[in-house]
Every structure is written in structure tokens, then in C-alpha cells.
Amino acid sequence: MKKQMLMVALAFAMSAHVVTAQPEKAAAPQAASAAPSGPATQLKPSVAQTQAALWASRVLSRYHYKAVPLDDAMSAKIFDAYFKSLDGEKLYFTQADLDQFAPARTQFDDAINNEDLTLPFQIYNVYQQRFTARMNYARELLKTKFDFTTDETLQIDREKAPWAKNEDEVRDLWRKRVKNDWLRLKLAGKDEKAIRETLDKRYEGYLNRFKKLNNEDVFQMFMNAYAMAIEPHTNYLGPRSAENFDIAMRLSLDGIGAVLQSREDYTVIREVVPGGPADKSGKLKVGDRIVGVAQGNGQFTDVMGWRIDDVVQLVRGERDSTVRLDVLPADAGQDGKHITVALVRKKITMEEQSAKKQVIEVKDGGIKRRIGVISLPTFYQDFEARRKGDKDFKSATRDVQRILGELKKEKVDNVLIDLRNNGGGSLIEAVELTGLFIDKGPVVQQRTAEGRVEVESDTNAGLAWDGPMGVLINRGSASASEIFAAAIQDYGRGVVIGEPSFGKGTVQTLVNLDRFSQNDKLKYGELKMTIAQFFRINGGTTQLRGVTPDIKLPVMSDTENFGESSYDNALPWVSIKPATYLPSGDLKELIGPLQKKHEARVAKDKDFQDIEQDIAEAMKIRKDNTISLNEAVRRKERENQEAKARLRESRLAATGDKADEPASGPGSKEQRSKAPTPTAPKKVNVATKGRPSADDGLQGDERSLAAELAAEKAAKNAKDVYLQEAAHILADESGMLRADTRMASRAMPYLSMLKQGGN
């Protein structure tokens, strides 16, 4: 969603992190040792930050695809973006605060050019005071009684609302928010004492996490306000963020093989990676709490109450080095016996984000069609390993090619590439992955700020898969996903199914600002900067409009607040001259019949009727943008939702959920080289495939870890209605191609299965 609240936007302080062990930068030990104390009441910028801002402004104003001078006009945009990043829901500042800082609207350019960032930090420090005051007021409200018989309402989304005029108005906003939090817990069956304790602990937790924010967090927020005021996909990455970004693209790291999460003041093991050092030791399990970290035989550092990223930074280190953990076992009380676990850091592969396969069997009359599904969460590649000549470097294309070989042996009839919620990644991977399904030819065009057009092509002869195929996309499919889907569509190579995609048609590259540093100890971070726009080989662009599926499924996303068109400063849609290419086939003759079969099938499908109903209800809620604070009204709404859920569950139980089941289970970013990269959008809107459950009124770590993991597992294993329907569509296609060889020869003249014969 576009709206941001600081407590949400900076939730990394509570997020789960894979423990890595990349070589620590020179400044890391100092940062880690300072972590327990939290930030000072008044945060100040460092020398490195003021210098980094100046160098970033010089790069952005000269080399960005949409280069804009840093002047008073840009300062005004930064001002608005900065306040939005701090208080997007307008819950902390008042109009009086905005009026107080009005003169600053035209002073941010001077602040950056003069290497004096006092102004943005002053604004943040006022925000810090307002945040603390609001949380303290919320806690005070818990001592009062709420009247749930009145017909009050709470505005759900305040992004477009005016700022509260004064303190009285903002306090009334918070009274309603606390009242809603209380009502949710009351409707879930909590008694007054439990509600008061839960909410007091919640608001105290907000304050504690807020106090752990430091000047690097503030600087990154300010610099992102500047960068994104130019264009939505330009970002500033602080030194630590840049390191984590690199890890996310490699899908590999050196570490102990555990996912850590903050829960209250503890660092908890959320997942143990199979085959990693933690797993092989046999001494660590999910729920264990890390309370101390030591390097080799050194002394332990107490990490109670630390931010998760600071703990992770301590656990990181050189490959084959030793880290010791002071662990409080999951089944031990707070005063239980600790154990010491020594682990040698090793290379860990993040398989959860790698390409995976399954085979879905679909019955077509008396014939079973086998549809091979390859799910690809991101377009990843270990560019450093590839540059060094490592023959086993990690790559999305290499993984998919291997899986295609396996699917051939399993004699699947069709292949579906599932790119839902794949936000993009490496441009090279998008081109090379397309090359697995086409012969030589152009894949995507790029146009630089100077107007120079370059064509990225597949130069490898032959196809890894020459049978029919399809692509499944949704609103969360962006950038590299759109390049791939668009190329498959333009070549007439496969059927694109799903929702219209995100609409991100820009290319980013990473600029290491450390190159401008005159001191090795001063780290400036990196810019992820838009340098080009990409175009389909047919001359159009995916910018704003995205990729339109050949066969559309119901749109589950909030398109007004999610997608390129939701940004007010997105680049416009334009077109250029088409590239010279030879289509692989022509699927137009197939699309009409496939659409009719799809419509007839979903018209009788109760799951699709449920989805349509849920979408209609969600759209109504978004349109109304209010929720009642009257207990009787809310209780009636809850009872209706629960009755609907029971009806759906009983229907599934009666039918045995006779969906097509997988015949086999799971098998088996950005580019950091000089070549540009189409980067993923920062916002993700993942449509859940599980059915709605009753609201328990709790948040995140207020549930037990076991309950949280069980819910995630249930959602993961829930019936994926869209995936099943996509498999049906491709099964229909396979049947049509086998039944009508003349149509098949026109649609897919290269089709291997026609040569092989078959049913």
C-alpha cells in the first residue's frame, strides 16, 4: 500500500532475519556495541551522512533518467515526501506542526548543499516527541472506560485526510484508535484485565522499538524522501541496507543457518535451515532464545533488548570462523538454565526464495493432463560468483533450466511459470530465462535518458522447453517479471493468465557512493537509481499499464493504492519503434475457446464465487473507509463473517475439497554489476490464498511463535484457487492442440509433442 506509518515502515526492528556471516565492515563493531543504549533523545547527523547526501545529490541531479536540479522546487517535494514517510496516516503531527516548519519547504536544498542536515533531524526529533506523546496518551486511555453503545466511526485510511488542526483533534483520533483496539479484543472474547494488559504491552512495545531507531535510520528516511520525490523506484541504501540487499540478490550467505526474530526483548530462533551449522549441531531448535553472542573464544556480549539487525551483525563473520551463542532453551523459563552453543559459519543457500516445482494433474474427460508448475519468487543471480568464473553460481535461469529437464522426464503436457508477487530482479536473468522458451531473438529494449535505444537479446540457439507453456501473474508481478511475461506474449509463445501486472517499466543500477569518500572509515552507502526505461519488443512499454493477461482472473489487489499508477510522480506511458523479431507462434485462435472454457468452469466454481464476494466486500470497505465503534454493530458483522466461514468450511468438508491435487511436491535482484537492472517496486501486496479467519485482535508477536508458524503453514497449504484454474486452462490448451493438429501447427509450429504424437 502507498500509505506508511513509521512503526510499520521501520518494522525491520522486529522482522525475521536470516543470520548471515559476510565479512564485517570496519564500522560494524562500534555500531553493534552502541545498540543497547538506543538513540539519544535528540538525534544528530554524522559527518559521513552530510557528505553522503551531498554526493548523492550530485549524482541524482546529473545522471538520473529524470534528472532534476536540487533547488527550491525539489526542496518542497522533499518536504512533503519526508513528512509523508514519517506520518503518512497523519496521526502524530498536527497542522500547527506543519505550519511551524513551513519555512523549511525551500531549505532542504540548502541543507544538503551546505552539508548541514540539522533541519531534517530537527523535524524528526519533533516527530519523536509527538510519537512518544501519542503512545503515552494511548496508555493513559487504557485506565478509562469506553462506551461502545454510541454510533461513532473510525476512519480506516487517513492518507488523504487533512492534518488534525490541534492537540484536541489528534487526541480524539487516538481515543478512537484505542477504542477500536479494545473492541477487537473484546469481540475476540478477552476480558477487561487481559485487554488492558495486552494493549498496554503493545503500546509500550511501540515505544521501545521506536527508541531503538538511530541516526542511520533517520538519514535513510530523509534520503529516500529525496530520492523518491524524483521518481518512485530511486532509493538510498545505507551501508547495512546495501549489504542486506546484496545478500537478497545472491540467495546465499555465510552464516549459521537460522532465521532470527525479535519477540519482546529476546532474539528468538524462528527457523532452522536444513543442512546448516545450526541444524547439524542438533543443539538449536525453533523457539530458543539467544541472549548473548561471542566471537571465537572472546567474551559474551549481552544482546537482550537489542534490535534484530544489530544482533544479526554480531552473529555475522568470516566463513569458517566460530561464533558462540548463549542460549535460553525454548522450554526453559526466564530463570532457566542457559546452554552455550559453538558454531562454525558456513555458506547457506536460501532455498525458500529459489525456483521450485510441482506437477498438477487435471482430469479432462477420461484423460489426465499433467501440468508442470515452476514457481519463481524473484529473478536472482550471484553476480560476484559468476564474475569470478564459479561454474556453480546461483541463478534463476539455471535453476529453471534444471527443473525443465526434470519435468521433461516426468512427461508433463504443459508448463506454467508462476510469477505472482515476483517483484523482479536481474535484467540479465529476465533475458536468459526468456531464452529458455524462444530461439534467438530480442527480448527487451532499453532507452537511456539521452534517447539511445539498446536491445537485449537471447543469443543462445535452441529451446530448453519447446512444448506449450503459460505464465501466471498478478499485481505484484513487476519489472523483470513483466519483461519475461511481455516477451512470451509478444512472441506468441505462451498464454499469460492472471491480473494486470504492476506496471514498472524502469531500469535501475546501483551506484556505490563510497567511491567518493576520502576516508576508508566513512561509509556513504549506495544509490539505487533509475537510468533507463524498458520497452517491449513490440514497441510499447509496461510502464503504468503493466502486462494485460490473455485470460484475466478476478483482481484481488487494491489497484488504487498498489501498482505503478498509484504513484503521483511515475513516468508516463510511451512507445518506441518495435524491434525486429519473428514470432514463435500465434495463439489468437486458441485464446477465444480457452476463455469460454474458463468462464464456463468458474461460473460453477464455488471457490471463485467466494473470491468474487470477498473482493466486492473489500472494495466496499475501501470505498466507505470507515469502521463502526458500536459493539452491537461490530458483533453482528463478526457473526455474519463467522457464519459465512462455517458455511464455506462445511461445504469443503462435504465435497472433500475435490480440487486437482499436486502429483508431486516441491522439487528439487537486482544486478550489482555495471549493467543496469530493472528493480523491484518497494511495495508488495500479496493476495492471500487462505480463507478469512476470525479476528483475534492480536498483532504479530502477541501470538505465540507456535501459533504464528502454524497459521503460516496452514496458509501455505491452503487450496490455491488461481493456480488450480491456471492449470485447468493449460490442460484445456494441451487438449485442443492434440485434438486439432492443423490449429496446433498454426499456433505453435515448433511444438515437440506434435512430432511425438499422443492422446
Beta strands, then each sheet from edge to edge (+ up, - down):
strand 1: 17-18
strand 2: 153-155
strand 3: 235-237
strand 4: 252-255
strand 5: 258-263
strand 6: 266-272
strand 7: 289-295
strand 8: 301-302
strand 9: 322-328
strand 10: 339-344
strand 11: 346-349
strand 12: 356-364
strand 13: 367-375
strand 14: 414-418
strand 15: 441-448
strand 16: 453-458
strand 17: 469-473
strand 18: 495-498
strand 19: 506-512
strand 20: 526-535
strand 21: 551-552
strand 22: 626-628
strand 23: 662-664
sheet 1: 1+ 5- 6+ 7- 8+
sheet 2: 1+ 5- 6+ 7- 9+ 10-
sheet 3: 2+ 22-
sheet 4: 3+ 20- 15+ 16-
sheet 5: 3+ 20- 19+
sheet 6: 4+ 11-
sheet 7: 21+ 18+ 17+ 14+ 13+ 12- 23+
end
